[in-house]
Amino acid sequence: MDLLKTAVVDITTLVATCHALKSSPIEDGGGLQHKLRGRLRREFKRGTIAYIDVLARTRRGAVDDALLAKCRVAAEQQLPHALVQQALLRRIMGSEAGSLGGMAATRQDLWRLASMAIHLSIGMAALRGSVALADADPAEAAAARLRRRLRKALIAYARATLRAKSAKAGSIVKAREAATAEIEPQGAAEAERLAHFESRADPTLSVVRQGVTKPLLDLTLDWRRLAPVP
């Protein structure tokens, strides 16, 4: 899962750069620079979503160099002006001290969501290799629905974070709420169903239960516990 951590760092870097473009003045102000800033922010928003979409749709069963490259290419295709303005972006990020450090909670949340999506692919690959699996079609259908929910949750989390002015506690709560709305309650039920399919097909298998079902329950409980009391 080391490359999954790299992918999540990529995503948080894209988000942090978008935030920096919002809060840092671009040198040599004027209408052109204001227009450039808005254009770059839009590109980073599209690039972030494109990266996540490729990552969450994968059925490779792991994050490898090929998938990481595919995610980065998808993001770069949305960043034509940003690629030209790399020197300017480095100055902006340099002026925003701790811009990435302030996103530790966001990075952890994204990792937890992405990890479940990857473990779902790994678990389904193991299930397909089990000759004892009699309910292949229902399992595949449940996995497809859960995969879509996790992808939508990642995108909803990212969009909420991109809309925020910074990675403050309040914006993290909103991002978590947006992600949770895409998963619950059907997603938890589908994860439980898949864990049941897994144990019935082969009692020695536990990828779905340990990598998807349990982490999803833990994530939901953690986010509820950390949410502010109204």
N, C-alpha and C positions, 0 to 999 in steps of 0.2 A: 504493500500500500504506500510505499515511499513516493511513487509517482503521482498518486492521488493527492498527497500533500503538496506536491509541486503544482498540480493543476489548481488546487484551492488557492495557493499563493498567487498564481496567475490571475485568478478571478478577483481576489481582493485587491491586487495591484491595479486592475482595470477600474474597480469601484473607487479606490482611493484617489486615482488620477482624476476621475470625474469629479470627486468632491473638491480636490485641489483646484481644478479649473473654475469651480463655482466660488471658492473663497479667496483665491489669490488674484491680485490684479495682474494683468499681462502688461509687460513693459510697452512704453510708447503708446499710451492710450489713444482713444479715438474710436470712431464708428467702425472702422475696419477691424481693429483688434477686438472690439466687443462682438462683432459678427463672427470672427474667427473663434473666439472662446465658445460661443454657442454651438458653432459647427463641430468643434472638437468634442464638446460634451455629448452631443447627439451621437457622434461616432462611437465614443466609448460606451455609451448605453447600448447601442446596437451590437458592438463587439462583445460586451459582457454576455448578453443574451445568446448570441450566436455560439460563443464558447460553451456555455452551460448546455445549450440544446444538443450539441454534438456529444458532450460528455455523458449526459443523462440518457441519450437514446442508444448508447452502445450496448451491444450484446456480446462483446468480446470476452467478458468474464474477468477482465483485469484492465488496469490502466497501464499500458505499455508505451514505449517510445513512439510507436506508430499512431496510437490514439492521441497522445499528447501533441504530436505534430499536427494531426488533423484538427484538433481543437484550436490550436494557435493559428493555423491557416484560416479557419472559419472566422476567427476574431479579426485577423489582419485584413481580411477582405472587406470588413466594415470600417476600416481605419485608414482610408487613403490619404487624408490630410494630416492625420496624426503621425503617420510614418514619415512624412516630409518634415514635420515640425518636431522631430525628436530632441533636438538641442534645446528648443524652447520648453518642451515638457520636462526635460531633466532639470532646468533652472526652476521651474515651478515646483516640482516635487522636492527639490533641494531647499526651497524656501518654506516648505510646509513640514517642519521638523516633527517627526513622530507620526506622520500621516498613516503609515502602515501599522505602527505599534498600537495606535488607537483602535485598530480593527481586530484585535485578538479574539473577542467574543464572536464577531461576525465570521471570522475565519474558522473558528471551531464549529459554529452552527452549520456553515456550508459543508465542512468536512463530514459532519454527522449525516446530513442529508445525502450527500454524494456517496458516502460509504455504503449506505443502505441500498442505493441504486446499483452500485457495483456488486455487492453481495447478492442481490437478487439475481443478477445475471449469472454469477458463479453458481448459486444454488440451483437455478433452473438447468444449467448445463449438467450438473451432477444428477439431477432428477431424470433428465433425458437419457442418461447412461444407465439408469436402473431398469432392469428387465422386469422388475416387480411392479412398476408403475402402471396400473390399469386405468387410472383416471387422467390420462395425458392431456386430453382436450380441455377438461375443466381447469386443470392446473395451469395450462398455458394461457387460458382466457383470464384467470385470476391474476396471473403474473403480468399480463399485458396491461390490465387495468391498473394494477399497483405501480407498474413502471411509469405509466402516464401520470398518475397522481404525484409520484416523487419528482418527475420532471417538472410538472406544473408548480410543485411546491418550491423547487429550487429557483425557478424563474420568478415566481411571486416574491420570494424572499429577496432576490437580487433587485427586482424592480422597486420594491419598497425601500431598499437600502440606497439605491441610486436616486430616488426622489428626495431622500433626506438630505439635510444640509451637512451632516457629519454623522459619524458613528456613535452618537450619543445613546444613553440608555433608552430614552424614549423611542428613538428610531429603531433600535434593536427589537423592542417589544412589538412595534408595529410590523416589522419584518417577520417575526415569529408568528404573529397572529395571521398574517397573510399566507404563510406557508402551511400553518395548521389547518386553515380553512380549506386548502386544496387536498388535504389528506383525510381528515376525520369526517364522519366516523367510519365511512366505508373502507378506507385504507387499512385501518387497524383490523377490521374483520377479514379483509382479503389476506393480510399478512398471517393471521391466525389460521385461516383456511389452508394457505400454502404450507405452513408448518405442519399441519395435520397430514396433508398429502405426502410431505417429505417423510414423516415418521412412519406412515403406513407403507410407503414404497420401500423404505430401507431404514430400519431403526438405527443404523450406524451413522446416517446422515444427519447433520445439524446445522448446515450452512445458513439455511433460511431462518431457522429458529434463533440461532445465535447472532447472525449478521443482519437480520431484517426485523423479525417479529419482536424480539426482546429490545433491541436498540430503539425501535419505534415507540414502544411503551415507555422506555426510560426517557426518551426525548420529550414525549408529551408530558410526563410527570414533572420533569425538570423545568420545562417552560412554564407550566402552570404554577409551580412553586416559586419561580423567580419573577413572575408577573406582578406588577404593583397592585395593591388592594385598592379597588375603586372607592 
